[in-house]
Amino acid sequence: MRRVVVPVVLFGLLVLSGLQLAPIYNGTLLPLLVTIAAAASVLISVAVRRLPAYTAAPASVLGLAVMVFVTVRVSAQAGQVSGAVPQVAREALANSIPRLLTALIPIEPQPDTVLLPVIATWLAGLAAAEAGVRYHRVLLSYSAPTALFGAALYLVGPDTTAARATTWTPMAYAALAILGLIASARPDLGGDTLTGRQRRTLGLRVGGGAAAGLAVIVLLSQLLGPTVAEQGNDTPVDPRNYVTPPQLDALDENPLVRLSGWNLNKDQHLFDAVVTPGPGAQQEPVIRLAVLNDYDGVTWRIGSVYRNAGRVLGRSDGEGPEVTQTITIDGLDGRLLPGIATPERVDGVRVAYDADTGTIALADPLRRGLQYTVTSRQKPRPDDQELFVAEVPAPEEAGRFLALPGKVPDSIAQLGSHLGEGVSNPYQRAFAIQQWLEEHYKLVADAPSGHSYPNVEHFLFGNKQLGGQKGTSEQFTAAFAVLARLAGLPTRVAVGFQTHKGSAEIKGADAVAWPEVEFKGFGWVAFDPLPKSDTVQRPVEDDFKPKAPPSNPPPPSVPPPSDVTSVPASHSAGASTAPIEASADSRVLFGGTAGAVLLLLIAYFVAIPLLVARRRRQRFSTGPPSVRIDAAWNEVLVGLRQAGRPAPAHLTAGEIARYAASAAEPRAHAPGRALRPSVPPVDELATLVNAVAFAGAGGAGEPQAVRATTQATAYVDDLRARRPWWRRLLWTFDPRPLRWHRRR
């Protein structure tokens, strides 16, 4: 029963660790690969359990190499990753930890996101099977699967969807672990080898130990129970917070400044977009390039947290009609990828994605001819009647989208107060700002770029002869955002391109910006402050005049480029040209992990020889002579097992002594090499063992014990010296003598 149940239980524990990770991965490829790795690693250890222990590691490593090849090949095909398998495997091994900690959930199964879990499962299976199947230490064998299960829980972090999907796995893990312990239990407390008194004493000890353990558990539950119960309501630590996500170049952080350049070069071909709207979708949707969240009084910035993603961009709620876009890049540069909001899937390229804003970024600069497909869910705009009664998030919830650092010019603040007079609800305040900008300002394509406080003030109140009261969508949107934030409306800015029915070409003239306001229950709602074609511009002075005259017209924050292509994002001053990659924090984490593994290996190679030597000294120097003679004989038996020549179980002590003499010589003698002197005999030791076994403690004295330990030490040292150099090396660091017991 034990031979069957224990491997099955270990396999189940490893599979449960993989299932714990499954909800944060897209599809079923990861749990399938983990299941195969768990089964193969355990089966290999089961198959070689009767062979010497040193054969398990080479056999398992060979199997692991095959598993790595299969994993890389299959996941590369599934994730559309090109390249030779060795090259992809090297890159995956080097980037596994940073990729796992910066990847978007659900994680796309690709070589660099699945290889580490598969290898960890294999190694845990090897360690567990060796401890549980070969050495029958079932409880110890649970250590590696439990560590793997804990690592899976830590990687999942605070993801509530994964937590709800895997609430059953800890209970199943505990049930399997109990089953393995029950199947491996040995109820015989000594059988016929113990007297009745000894059995009663042993029973009392076991019962006393169980009672003491129960008392400790009850005490700990009383002391630590309330604290542990309180932790159940806390949000788990997210390991992704310890890694700085990929960052963009400065120009890509603020694409709003590029609008004036695109509008001036209105015929520049930026890209082609073949839009296939689903039933109920807008026929001429706006393709979004970026969402800018943060404003410092000088410039707007995206400020997004990008996560490396595969083809699937987050979990879909299925709301809104589906829209598919096939986009082919031409003159558009930078690293931001255009796509209709809200994107759910990207095919053809590997991207980084910010789930909060829906902004997509490419690892490398855009290149002419790049083609990819975006599948989006186009959420319909809420009805005006619904928005009329909607509220906005509280300031403590939306502080980022209300921030106006520095001092807002008095004239802008006075206009904001003027527009808010007599307006009660948030939607009316936003609509009043939109209507004011529509009716009082002129849309032009040649206005200089800029959206700082002085630029916005000049746009709102500047002299028309000096370029005031007119601008591109950049100024209209920036003015709306500042006035809306003054009115307590959480606002952000979006940049994108208008599509045209019947044409796939997107040109510079199609570039546009617009503001968005957040409403409770509806999310972000777009507003259009641009004047309509039939709008008659009304003078600002007729409806509002600030108490303090505005300052002289400011110089543009960013001079409008005469040619957009002359300022590519990938070659802009101060901009990094390196692909988006994990930061130094990821490398520190990876180096720390490697350092910890190295320290553990050093500790192992130092501790094992010291522990084995200490065990020998302790057994040879403590106890009565009979016990020390028994320990000396056990040392000989252990030495034979380490030499790969274990004594057969049916031999007597005298026969084992003769076997030990023959087993010491190598099985094949190399021609031309001198024969070594005969091995130190252990016949006298065998005689002493028989005397102790049949005559009890009175069969030997102190001189005999000293002679026995000396003879055992001489024999084992000579036996080790006759082995090849590599066997002697393995002998030095072999931990098995610490677990072997005397063969009866």
C-alpha positions in Angstrom: 0.0 0.0 0.0 2.8 2.4 0.9 4.6 1.9 -2.4 1.5 2.9 -4.3 -0.1 5.5 -2.1 2.9 7.6 -1.2 4.0 8.4 -4.8 0.3 9.1 -5.7 0.0 11.5 -2.8 3.2 13.3 -3.7 2.1 13.6 -7.3 -1.3 15.1 -6.1 0.4 17.6 -3.8 2.6 18.8 -6.7 -0.4 19.1 -9.0 -2.3 21.1 -6.4 0.5 23.6 -6.3 0.1 24.0 -10.1 -3.6 24.4 -9.8 -3.1 27.1 -7.2 -1.3 29.1 -9.9 -3.7 28.3 -12.7 -6.3 31.1 -12.1 -3.6 33.8 -12.7 -2.6 32.2 -16.0 -4.5 32.4 -19.3 -5.7 29.0 -20.5 -4.8 25.5 -19.3 -1.3 25.2 -20.7 0.5 25.8 -17.3 -1.5 23.3 -15.2 -1.0 20.7 -18.0 2.8 21.2 -18.1 3.0 21.2 -14.3 1.0 18.0 -14.1 3.4 16.3 -16.6 6.4 17.6 -14.7 5.0 16.3 -11.4 4.2 12.9 -12.8 7.5 12.4 -14.7 9.7 13.5 -11.8 8.0 11.2 -9.3 7.9 8.3 -11.7 11.6 8.5 -12.4 12.4 8.4 -8.7 10.1 5.4 -8.3 11.7 3.6 -11.2 15.3 4.0 -9.8 14.4 3.4 -6.2 16.2 0.0 -6.1 19.3 1.4 -7.7 22.0 3.2 -5.7 20.9 6.6 -4.6 23.5 8.5 -6.7 21.7 7.3 -9.9 18.5 9.3 -9.1 20.0 12.7 -9.7 21.5 12.0 -13.2 18.3 10.2 -14.3 16.1 13.0 -13.1 18.3 15.7 -14.6 18.1 14.0 -18.0 14.4 13.9 -17.7 14.3 17.5 -16.7 16.3 18.5 -19.8 13.7 16.7 -21.9 10.9 18.5 -20.0 12.5 21.9 -20.4 12.8 21.3 -24.2 9.1 20.3 -24.4 8.0 23.2 -22.3 9.9 25.8 -24.3 8.8 24.3 -27.6 5.1 24.1 -26.7 4.8 27.4 -24.9 6.7 29.2 -27.6 4.3 27.9 -30.2 1.3 28.8 -28.0 2.6 32.3 -27.2 3.8 33.0 -30.8 7.4 33.4 -29.7 9.9 32.9 -32.5 13.5 31.7 -32.3 15.5 28.6 -31.8 14.7 26.5 -28.7 18.1 26.9 -27.1 18.1 30.7 -27.5 14.5 31.0 -26.3 15.3 28.7 -23.3 18.3 30.9 -22.3 16.3 34.1 -22.5 13.5 32.5 -20.5 15.8 31.3 -17.7 17.4 34.7 -17.5 14.1 36.6 -17.4 11.7 34.2 -15.6 11.6 35.9 -12.2 11.4 39.5 -13.5 8.7 38.5 -16.0 6.6 36.7 -13.4 6.7 39.7 -11.1 6.0 42.2 -13.9 3.5 40.2 -16.0 -0.1 41.3 -16.3 -2.7 38.9 -14.8 -3.9 36.7 -16.4 -0.4 35.8 -17.4 0.1 34.6 -20.9 1.8 31.1 -21.0 5.1 31.8 -22.7 8.6 30.3 -22.2 9.6 33.0 -19.7 6.4 32.7 -17.6 6.0 28.9 -17.5 9.6 27.5 -17.4 10.3 28.5 -13.8 7.1 26.9 -12.4 7.8 23.7 -14.4 11.4 23.4 -13.2 10.4 24.2 -9.6 7.7 21.5 -9.8 10.2 19.0 -11.2 12.9 19.7 -8.5 10.2 19.5 -5.7 9.0 16.2 -7.2 12.6 14.8 -7.2 13.2 15.8 -3.6 9.9 14.6 -2.3 10.1 11.2 -4.1 13.6 10.5 -2.9 12.7 11.3 0.7 9.3 9.6 0.7 9.8 6.6 -1.7 13.5 5.7 -1.3 14.0 6.6 2.4 10.4 6.2 3.6 10.4 9.7 5.3 6.9 10.6 4.3 6.5 13.6 6.5 9.9 15.0 5.5 9.0 14.5 1.8 6.1 17.0 2.2 8.6 19.8 2.7 9.4 20.5 -1.0 5.7 20.3 -2.2 4.7 22.5 0.7 7.3 25.1 -0.1 6.1 25.0 -3.7 2.5 25.4 -2.6 3.5 28.4 -0.4 5.4 30.0 -3.3 2.3 29.6 -5.5 0.2 31.3 -2.9 2.7 34.1 -2.6 2.8 34.7 -6.3 -1.0 34.8 -6.6 -0.9 37.6 -4.0 -4.1 39.6 -3.5 -5.8 38.5 -6.7 -9.3 37.9 -5.5 -10.4 36.0 -8.6 -7.7 33.4 -8.1 -8.4 33.2 -4.4 -12.1 32.5 -5.0 -11.3 29.9 -7.7 -8.9 27.9 -5.5 -10.5 28.0 -2.0 -10.7 24.2 -2.2 -7.0 23.5 -2.9 -5.6 24.0 0.7 -8.2 21.6 2.0 -7.5 19.1 -0.7 -3.7 19.5 0.0 -4.3 18.8 3.7 -6.5 15.7 3.0 -3.9 14.2 0.6 -1.1 14.8 3.2 -3.1 13.0 5.9 -3.8 10.1 3.5 -0.1 9.7 2.8 0.7 9.7 6.5 -2.0 7.1 7.3 -0.8 4.8 4.5 2.8 5.0 5.6 2.1 4.5 9.3 3.7 1.6 11.1 1.4 0.6 14.0 3.7 -2.1 15.4 5.5 -0.7 18.4 8.0 -3.4 18.6 6.2 -6.7 18.1 7.9 -9.7 19.5 11.2 -8.0 20.1 9.8 -6.0 23.1 8.7 -7.4 26.4 5.3 -6.5 27.8 6.9 -4.0 30.2 8.8 -2.3 27.3 5.7 -2.1 25.2 3.8 -0.5 28.1 6.6 2.0 28.6 6.7 2.8 25.0 3.0 3.2 24.8 3.1 5.6 27.8 5.8 7.6 26.1 3.8 7.8 22.9 0.7 8.7 24.7 2.5 11.3 26.9 4.1 12.8 23.8 0.7 13.0 22.0 -0.9 14.6 25.1 1.9 17.1 25.4 1.6 18.0 21.7 -2.1 18.5 22.0 -1.5 20.8 25.0 1.0 22.8 23.0 -1.5 23.1 20.1 -4.3 24.2 22.4 -2.0 26.8 24.1 -0.8 28.2 20.7 -4.3 28.4 19.4 -5.3 30.5 22.5 -2.3 32.7 22.2 -2.0 33.1 18.5 -5.5 32.4 17.3 -6.9 35.9 17.6 -3.9 37.4 15.8 -4.1 34.8 13.0 -7.9 35.3 12.7 -7.3 39.1 12.2 -4.9 38.4 9.4 -7.7 36.7 7.5 -9.2 40.1 6.7 -5.9 41.7 5.6 -5.0 41.9 1.9 -2.1 39.5 1.1 1.2 41.0 0.1 1.6 41.5 -3.6 5.2 40.5 -4.6 4.8 42.7 -7.7 5.0 45.8 -5.5 8.7 45.0 -4.9 9.6 45.3 -8.6 9.6 48.5 -10.6 7.5 48.0 -13.7 8.7 48.9 -17.3 9.0 52.6 -18.0 8.5 54.7 -21.1 10.6 57.4 -22.8 9.9 61.0 -21.9 8.2 61.8 -25.2 5.9 58.7 -24.9 5.0 59.8 -21.4 3.4 62.9 -22.8 2.1 62.4 -26.3 -0.1 65.5 -25.8 2.8 67.7 -26.9 2.9 65.9 -30.3 -0.6 67.0 -31.3 0.5 70.3 -32.8 3.1 68.6 -34.9 0.7 66.0 -36.2 -2.0 68.7 -36.9 0.5 70.8 -38.8 1.6 67.8 -40.9 -2.1 66.9 -41.6 -1.3 64.7 -44.6 1.4 62.6 -42.9 0.4 59.0 -43.1 0.7 57.6 -39.5 -0.9 54.2 -39.8 -3.7 52.2 -41.4 -6.6 50.8 -39.3 -9.0 48.3 -40.7 -11.9 48.4 -38.1 -14.5 45.7 -38.0 -17.2 46.7 -35.5 -19.5 44.1 -34.0 -23.3 44.5 -33.7 -24.1 47.6 -31.8 -20.6 49.1 -32.0 -19.9 52.7 -33.1 -19.2 52.9 -36.8 -16.5 55.6 -36.6 -14.8 54.9 -33.3 -11.9 56.9 -31.9 -8.6 54.9 -31.7 -6.9 55.7 -28.4 -3.2 56.1 -28.1 -2.7 57.0 -24.4 -4.4 58.2 -21.3 -2.6 60.9 -19.2 -3.4 60.9 -15.5 -0.9 63.2 -13.8 -0.6 67.0 -14.1 2.1 69.1 -12.4 1.1 72.5 -13.6 3.5 72.3 -16.5 2.9 69.0 -18.4 0.5 66.1 -18.4 2.0 62.6 -18.1 0.7 59.1 -18.4 2.1 57.8 -15.1 1.0 54.3 -15.8 2.1 51.1 -14.2 2.8 48.7 -17.2 2.8 45.0 -16.9 4.4 42.7 -19.5 1.5 40.9 -21.2 0.9 38.2 -23.7 -2.0 38.2 -26.1 -4.7 38.5 -23.4 -4.9 41.9 -21.7 -6.6 41.3 -18.4 -9.8 39.6 -17.5 -12.8 40.6 -19.6 -16.2 41.6 -18.2 -17.9 41.0 -21.5 -19.5 44.5 -21.4 -20.1 46.3 -24.7 -19.9 45.2 -28.4 -16.7 43.7 -29.7 -14.5 45.7 -32.2 -11.6 44.2 -34.0 -8.8 46.5 -35.5 -6.0 45.4 -37.8 -3.4 48.1 -37.6 -0.4 48.6 -39.8 2.2 51.2 -38.7 3.6 53.7 -41.2 4.9 57.1 -40.0 3.9 56.8 -36.3 6.9 56.5 -34.1 7.4 56.0 -30.3 6.4 52.9 -28.4 2.7 53.5 -27.7 0.4 51.3 -29.7 -3.0 52.7 -30.8 -6.1 50.7 -30.2 -9.8 51.3 -29.5 -10.8 51.3 -25.8 -11.0 48.9 -24.0 -8.5 46.4 -25.5 -8.8 42.8 -24.4 -6.4 41.0 -26.8 -3.4 41.9 -28.9 -2.1 39.4 -31.6 1.1 39.8 -33.6 3.3 41.6 -31.0 4.4 41.2 -27.4 3.3 44.3 -25.4 3.2 45.9 -21.9 -0.2 47.0 -20.7 -1.6 49.3 -18.1 -5.0 47.8 -17.0 -6.1 51.0 -15.3 -6.0 53.2 -18.4 -5.9 50.7 -21.2 -2.7 52.0 -22.6 -0.6 49.6 -24.7 3.2 49.9 -25.1 5.7 48.0 -27.2 9.0 46.8 -26.0 10.8 48.2 -29.0 10.2 51.4 -31.0 7.5 51.2 -33.6 8.8 50.4 -37.1 7.2 50.9 -40.5 5.3 47.8 -41.6 4.6 46.5 -38.1 1.1 44.9 -38.1 -1.0 43.7 -35.2 -4.6 43.0 -34.3 -6.4 44.4 -31.3 -9.7 43.1 -30.1 -11.6 45.6 -27.9 -14.9 46.0 -26.0 -16.4 49.3 -26.8 -18.4 50.4 -23.8 -21.4 52.6 -24.7 -21.6 56.1 -23.3 -24.2 56.3 -20.5 -27.4 58.2 -21.1 -27.5 61.9 -20.2 -30.4 61.3 -17.8 -28.4 58.7 -15.9 -25.3 60.9 -15.7 -27.5 63.8 -14.5 -28.1 62.0 -11.2 -24.6 60.4 -11.0 -22.0 61.3 -8.4 -18.3 61.5 -8.6 -15.8 59.6 -6.3 -14.9 61.3 -3.0 -11.7 63.4 -2.9 -9.9 60.9 -0.8 -10.6 58.2 -3.5 -9.8 60.3 -6.5 -7.0 62.6 -5.2 -4.7 61.8 -8.1 -7.3 63.0 -10.6 -8.1 66.2 -8.7 -4.5 67.4 -8.1 -3.5 70.8 -9.3 0.0 71.4 -8.0 1.4 74.9 -7.6 -0.6 78.0 -7.7 -3.4 78.1 -10.3 -3.6 81.6 -11.9 -6.3 83.8 -10.3 -8.0 84.3 -13.7 -8.5 80.6 -14.2 -9.8 80.1 -10.7 -12.2 83.0 -11.1 -13.5 81.4 -14.3 -13.9 78.1 -12.6 -16.0 79.7 -9.8 -18.1 81.6 -12.4 -18.9 78.4 -14.3 -19.9 76.6 -11.1 -22.4 79.3 -10.0 -25.9 77.9 -9.8 -24.8 74.4 -10.9 -25.7 71.6 -8.4 -24.6 68.2 -9.7 -21.3 67.0 -11.2 -22.6 66.3 -14.7 -24.0 69.8 -15.0 -20.6 71.3 -13.9 -18.8 69.2 -16.5 -21.4 70.1 -19.2 -21.1 73.8 -18.3 -17.3 73.7 -18.8 -17.7 71.9 -22.2 -20.4 74.4 -23.4 -18.2 77.4 -22.4 -15.2 76.1 -24.4 -17.4 75.2 -27.4 -19.0 78.7 -27.6 -16.0 81.0 -26.8 -12.9 79.6 -28.5 -11.7 78.8 -31.9 -10.1 75.5 -33.1 -7.0 75.9 -35.3 -4.3 73.6 -36.5 -1.3 75.9 -36.2 -1.4 76.9 -32.5 1.9 76.3 -30.7 2.1 73.4 -28.3 1.8 73.9 -24.6 -0.6 73.2 -21.7 1.1 74.6 -18.6 -0.8 77.1 -16.4 0.5 80.1 -18.4 -0.4 78.4 -21.7 -4.0 77.6 -20.5 -4.4 81.2 -19.2 -3.3 82.6 -22.5 -5.7 80.3 -24.3 -8.6 81.3 -22.1 -8.0 85.1 -21.8 -5.2 86.1 -24.2 -5.4 88.7 -26.9 -6.7 87.2 -30.1 -4.2 89.3 -32.1 -1.4 87.6 -30.1 -2.8 84.0 -30.5 -5.1 83.9 -27.5 -8.5 82.3 -27.4 -7.7 79.7 -30.1 -5.8 76.5 -30.1 -5.7 72.8 -31.0 -7.5 70.1 -29.2 -4.5 70.1 -26.8 -5.4 73.5 -25.4 -9.2 72.8 -25.3 -8.6 69.5 -23.5 -6.0 71.0 -21.1 -8.3 73.9 -20.2 -11.3 71.6 -19.6 -9.2 69.4 -17.3 -7.9 72.2 -15.2 -11.4 73.8 -14.9 -13.0 70.5 -14.1 -10.4 69.7 -11.4 -11.1 73.1 -9.9 -14.8 72.1 -9.9 -14.0 68.9 -7.9 -14.4 66.6 -10.9 -11.9 63.7 -11.2 -10.5 64.3 -14.7 -7.8 62.8 -17.0 -6.7 63.5 -20.6 -6.8 61.1 -23.5 -5.0 61.2 -26.9 -6.0 59.3 -30.0 -7.1 59.4 -33.6 -10.4 59.8 -35.3 -11.4 57.1 -37.8 -13.4 57.6 -41.0 -15.9 55.2 -42.5 -14.7 53.7 -45.7 -11.1 54.7 -45.2 -8.3 52.9 -43.3 -5.8 55.7 -43.5 -5.0 57.6 -40.3 -3.2 60.9 -40.9 -1.8 63.7 -38.8 -5.0 65.7 -39.1 -6.9 62.9 -37.4 -4.9 63.3 -34.1 -7.1 64.6 -31.3 -7.2 64.9 -27.5 -10.3 64.8 -25.3 -11.0 64.9 -21.5 -12.7 62.2 -19.4 -14.5 62.6 -16.1 -15.1 59.7 -13.7 -18.6 59.0 -12.4 -19.6 56.5 -9.8 -21.1 53.4 -11.4 -20.2 54.5 -14.9 -16.4 54.8 -14.9 -14.7 57.3 -17.2 -17.0 59.3 -19.5 -15.6 61.3 -22.4 -16.5 64.9 -23.1 -16.0 66.9 -26.3 -15.1 70.6 -25.7 -14.2 71.3 -29.3 -16.5 73.7 -31.2 -18.9 72.2 -33.7 -18.8 73.2 -37.4 -21.9 75.4 -37.0 -20.9 77.1 -33.7 -20.6 80.9 -33.8 -17.8 82.0 -31.5 -18.9 84.5 -28.8 -16.4 86.9 -27.3 -15.2 85.9 -23.9 -15.4 89.4 -22.6 -19.1 89.5 -23.2 -19.8 86.8 -20.7 -16.8 86.9 -18.3 -13.9 89.2 -17.5 -11.3 88.3 -14.9 -10.6 90.9 -12.2 -6.9 90.8 -12.9 -5.6 91.0 -16.5 -3.7 88.0 -17.8 0.0 88.1 -18.2 1.8 88.5 -21.5 1.5 85.5 -23.9 4.0 82.9 -22.7 6.4 81.1 -25.0 5.2 77.7 -26.0 6.2 74.9 -23.6 7.3 72.8 -26.6 7.8 74.4 -30.0 5.7 72.8 -32.7 7.9 70.6 -34.9 7.8 71.3 -38.5 8.0 67.7 -39.3 6.9 65.0 -36.8 9.3 62.5 -38.2 12.2 64.7 -37.4 11.7 64.1 -33.7 11.3 60.4 -33.3 10.7 59.1 -29.8 13.4 56.5 -30.2 16.0 59.2 -30.9 14.8 62.1 -28.7 17.2 63.9 -26.5 17.5 62.3 -23.1 15.2 59.4 -24.0 16.3 55.9 -23.4 16.6 53.7 -26.5 16.7 50.4 -24.5 13.6 48.1 -24.7 11.2 48.1 -21.9 12.6 45.7 -19.4 12.5 45.0 -15.7 14.4 47.5 -13.5 17.4 47.0 -11.2 15.0 45.9 -8.5 14.3 42.7 -10.5 18.0 42.1 -10.9 18.6 42.6 -7.2 15.8 40.1 -6.4 17.2 37.6 -8.9 20.7 38.1 -7.5 19.5 37.8 -3.9 17.7 34.5 -4.8 20.8 33.2 -6.5 23.0 34.2 -3.5 20.6 32.5 -1.1 20.8 29.3 -3.1 24.6 29.5 -3.2 24.7 30.0 0.6 22.5 27.0 1.1 24.8 24.9 -1.1 27.9 26.1 0.8 26.2 25.3 4.1 25.3 21.9 2.9 28.8 21.0 1.8 30.3 22.3 5.1 27.6 20.8 7.4 27.4 17.2 6.0 31.0 16.1 6.7 31.0 17.8 10.1 27.7 16.1 11.1 28.8 12.6 9.9 32.1 12.9 11.8 30.4 14.1 14.9 27.9 11.2 14.7 30.8 8.7 14.4 32.6 10.2 17.4 29.5 10.3 19.5 28.5 6.7 18.8 32.1 5.5 19.4 32.6 7.4 22.7 29.3 7.2 24.5 27.4 4.3 26.1 28.6 1.0 27.6 31.1 -1.2 25.7 28.3 -3.4 24.1 26.6 -0.3 22.6 29.9 1.0 21.2 30.8 -2.4 19.7 27.4 -2.4 18.1 28.0 1.1 16.7 31.4 0.0 15.3 29.7 -2.9 13.5 27.1 -0.6 12.1 29.8 1.7 10.8 31.2 -1.2 8.8 27.7 -1.9 7.3 27.2 1.7 6.5 30.6 1.9 4.8 29.7 -1.1 2.6 26.5 0.6 1.6 28.3 3.8 0.7 30.8 1.9 -1.3 27.9 0.4 -3.4 28.5 -3.1 -2.0 25.8 -3.5 0.7 26.0 -6.7 2.7 23.2 -9.2 1.8 20.6 -9.4 4.6 20.8 -13.2 5.0 24.5 -13.4 6.0 25.7 -13.9 9.5 28.3 -11.7 11.2 31.2 -14.0 10.3 30.0 -14.3 6.7 29.7 -10.5 6.5 33.4 -10.2 7.7 34.5 -12.4 4.8 32.3 -10.6 2.4 33.7 -7.3 3.7 37.3 -8.4 2.9 36.3 -9.3 -0.7 34.1 -6.3 -1.2 36.9 -3.9 -0.4 38.8 -4.7 -3.6 37.6 -3.1 -6.9 35.6 -5.4 -9.1 38.0 -4.9 -12.0 41.8 -4.4 -11.5 43.5 -2.1 -14.0 46.4 -3.9 -15.8 49.8 -2.5 -14.9 48.7 -1.0 -11.6 50.2 -2.4 -8.4 47.8 -4.2 -6.1 47.0 -2.5 -2.8 47.8 -4.3 0.5 45.0 -6.3 2.0 42.2 -4.5 3.7 42.2 -4.4 7.5 40.2 -7.4 8.7 37.0 -7.2 10.7 36.9 -10.8 11.8 37.6 -9.9 15.5 34.8 -7.3 15.3 32.4 -9.9 14.0 33.3 -12.2 16.9 32.7 -9.3 19.4 29.3 -8.6 17.8 28.3 -12.2 18.2 29.5 -12.2 21.8 27.5 -9.1 22.6 24.4 -10.4 20.8 24.4 -13.8 22.7 26.0 -12.9 26.0 24.6 -9.4 26.5 26.4 -6.5 28.1 28.7 -8.9 30.0 30.2 -10.3 26.7 32.7 -7.5 26.2 34.6 -4.9 28.2 36.3 -1.5 27.6 39.4 -2.9 25.8 37.2 -4.9 23.4 35.1 -1.7 22.7 38.3 0.3 21.9 39.5 -2.5 19.7 36.2 -2.7 17.9 36.0 1.0 17.1 39.7 1.1 16.0 39.1 -1.9 13.6 35.9 -0.4 12.2 37.5 3.0 11.6 40.6 1.4 9.9 38.4 -0.8 7.7 36.0 2.0 6.6 38.9 4.5 5.9 40.7 1.9 3.8 37.5 1.0 2.0 36.9 4.6 1.1 40.5 5.1 0.0 40.2 2.2 -2.5 37.2 3.9 -4.3 37.7 6.1 -7.4 38.3 9.8 -6.8 34.7 10.7 -7.7 33.3 8.0 -5.4 35.4 9.4 -2.6 34.1 12.9 -3.3 30.5 11.7 -3.2 31.3 9.7 0.0 32.4 12.9 1.7 29.2 14.8 1.1 26.8 11.8 1.3 24.0 12.6 3.9 22.6 9.1 4.0 24.6 7.8 7.0 22.8 10.4 9.1 19.5 8.6 8.3 20.5 4.9 8.2 19.9 2.8 11.2 21.6 -0.4 12.3 20.4 -3.3 10.2 19.0 -6.0 12.5 
